[in-house]
């Protein structure tokens, strides 16, 4: 995760956006510990909605980070 942030920052990107699922709790914790914020929650299909399966979109702003 840190390498992705270094790579994108070095190339002048302003943000990193990623998506993970409700069952990937360890990934959610990792992203949040690296400065990502959860910005959206959605179900990718009707079946997912019926079984309450959600996806989370995370955003990390690189413009103000060292």
N, C-alpha and C positions, 0 to 999 in steps of 0.2 A: 504494500500500500504506500509506504514511504517512497519507494522507487518510482512509482507512478506519479506521485506528486512532484518529485524532483524532476522527472523527465518532462512533464507538461509545463512546469514553471520555467525550466531552462529554454523551452521552445516558445515562450511568450503567451501561452494560453492563460485565459483569465479565470477559468473554472474547470472543475472535473465533475461530471454527472454520471452516476451509476445507478443500477437497479438491482435489488435483491428481493428475496421472498420472505414471507412471514416465518417460514420454518428455519431460515438461516440466521439464527439468533447470534451466533458467534461472529458472523460477518457484520451484522448490524452494530454490535458492540465495538468491533474493530474500526469500522468506518466512523462511528461517532467519536471514538477516542482520537482519531486523526483529524478531527475538525469538520467532518461532514455533518450536514443538517438534513433531516428528513423533510422533504418538501412536497411529496405527493404519495397518496395511497390509492391503489386501483386493483381491480380484478381483471385479468387479461382475457377472460372469456365468460360466456354465460355459465358454463359448467363450473368454472372457478368461483363465480359469484354464488352459485347454488350451494357449493360446499364451503363457502367462506374462506377461500384461498386468496390471499392478497399479495400484491407486489408493492414494494416501497421504492420510491425514487429518492436518492440522496444527492446533495449538491455541496461542493466545497469551493468556496471563493478563494482564488489564489492571489488576488490583487493586493491584499493587505498582509499577506503572510511572508515571513522571512524565508 
